[in-house]
Amino acid sequence: MSSEVRSLYKKGSQVFSSSIIEKLKEHFELIAALFSGLLILITWLSADHLSPSTYITLHLIAFIIGGYAKAKEGIEETIQDKELNVELLMILAAIGSASIGYWTEGAILIFIFALSGALETYTMNKSQREISSLMALQPNKAWKVTNEGYIEVATDSLMVGDRILVKAGERVPSDGKIIKGATAIDESAITGESLPVSKENNADVFAGTVTIDGSITVEITKSSTDTVFQKIMKMVQTAQSEKSPSQLFIERFESTYVKVVLIVVALMLFLPHYLLGWTWMDTIYRAMILLVVASPCALVASIMPATLSAISNSARHGVLFKGGVHLENLSHIKAIAFDKTGTLTHGLPEVTDIRMADHYYEDDVLSVVASIEQESNHPLAKAIVRYAMEHQASFLPVDNMKDISGHGITAIVRGETWKIGKPEFVGTDLVESFQDGAAYDLAAEGKTVVFAANNEGLIAMFALKDTVREETKQAVEVLKHRGIYTVMLTGDNPTTAKAIADEAGIDHFVAECLPDQKVTELSALKKHFKHIAMVGDGINDAPALATANVGIAMGEGTDVALETADVVLMKNDLPRISRAIKLSQRMNGIVKQNVIFSIAVIMLLIISNFLQMLDLPLGVVGHEGSTILVILNGLRLLKDSG
């Protein structure tokens, strides 16, 4: 083996080892919790064959492995916030249980709490990755125009007033305006509009958008840190860092709960001896029982198993939740905002109408037009070609094809010159007179019209539209039946937006929305409905998805939308939203049952202990038995209902 091969092998091994180590670090809490649980199970099964010292040692190891992460977190947060927390109470409860000889019960308390913490940490790490996904779409290099020619520079070095060259097929590095050239630009990353927008001199362009069929020279109007694209990233970060009211309430309750329990246990260590005449042994014994039965093990089990069961049930039906809180919040939703492109619609233009001049056959004209459009990469051209192939049209030889960026194309077919494109490209007067202005009627329906003309005049019109999904109407109807208000937010023009909203049955629509405007609209919606959801699939939807109480992404959407959202519809099946809401209502009902039951049991055990009617074995049976019951109740959510 040569030295070069050995070096490459060594580097590859190092990279592989580093990757394994990173994965282990990322899932450290979960691995530790599972290993702790396995060790507890093995010790319990082999307890009759172990010496007392080995039995205690194995439990101590389970304590340390399972409780290390939560104990460290609890101590650090206590020092930082100067507030006690449930992490410390669970550790003390486990130690208290062990101190009176109940090692297994103490270890189980540690295991359950460690497992719930590990799952929470994993979800949190998963939800932060959309920022890196956004960064990958921001070009880090640009072609700066200088007196000597073009030089490649870092995007963040560009200054307002600099000029850059953006070639066909490249992403625009920074916000600016066109000073030379023309092109069609895919702005779906910013506006969500599925159809490219033609842009010429003085037109604004945005960072992250893609030029399709022409090179342009752009003058920078904003620094790289102030672009619309950067604002999207900042809004996602801000929205995710804000804590919900329920989360803040839980944090306040946690500290109060721990203080009350510890104060009562401390009092139980002394007062009964002096006030009630208990012996010191009885006093300490009752205090330890109190520490065990007052631990929130049943409360924790009231929520986590039910939540995981509901999430598993939902996943089987193609709806993925990134955390229980999102499933819980879904039942409170009173309004849902939908992105249009790729959410309510398929996201691809389709030919809906063809209008022909007299004495021309549709099949013949379709063959000519599709043959010409086949040589273009424009989405409208591709839609016409798809339509022609579906209708088995024949394709003809094409000569002298020329793409006039932003306007249309010309070509010669069978010795005849054809022009395909916008009204002004083929002749506005011809469009106005063609079939009594039928083009305007089609445009009023929210359709984009492509015109085809030859030497004899305007021959045909092709109307295209981003069609509404078949399941959209059903989904919207069911949601409205549940009393949920529906809104569509889109970057489309008002005419197109109204046509789509009417067809889908949407209550209200807002057109020409940029990402920051979508967030503004959601904020206004919150004032009226308090709890709202957002459904989207694009990069431009990320801020709105993060801002809503529940963000729902389409499974075929962008990575950024999938990472930002709280819920993912894996099969782009909108009716699943209604089913998920019903499941959320069932889960919340079961969680309430569990919480009330577990608190009632804890209170009963505490009172029985104080009245000296409860010994430790019965206390453990009551405490662990209530935990098992609430878990079994939560597991009912694994079964479908209705």
Secondary structure, 3 states (H helix, E strand, C coil): CCHHHHHHHHHHHHHHHHHHHHHHHHCHHHHHHHHHHHHHHHHHHCHHHCCHHHHHHHHHHHHHHHHHHHHHHHHHHHHHHCCCCHHHHHHHHHHHHHHCCCHHHHHHHHHHHHHHHHHHHHHHHHHCCHHHHHHHCCCCEEEEEECCEEEEEEHHHCCCCCEEEECCCCECCCCEEEEEECEEEECCCCCCCCCCEEECCCCEECCCCEECCCCEEEEECCCCCCCHHHHHHHHHHHHHHCCCHHHHHHHHHHHHHHHHHHHHHHHHCCHHHHHHCCCHHHHHHHHHHHHHHCCCHHHHHHHHHHHHHHHHHHHHCCEEECCHHHHHHHCCCCEEEEEHHHHHEEEEEEEEEEEECCCCCHHHHHHHHHHHHCCCCCHHHHHHHHHHHHCCCCCCCCEEEEEECCCEEEEEECCEEEEEECHHHHCHHHHHHHHHCHHHHHHHCCCEEEEEEECCEEEEEEEEEEEECCCHHHHHHHHHHCCCEEEEECCCCHHHHHHHHHHHCCCEEECCCCHHHHHHHHHHHHHHHCCEEEEECCHHHHHHHHHCCEEEEECCCCHHHHHHCCEEECCCCCCHHHHHHHHHHHHHHHHHHHHHHHHHHHHHHHHHHHCCCCCHHHHHHHHHHHHHHHHHHHHHHHCCCC
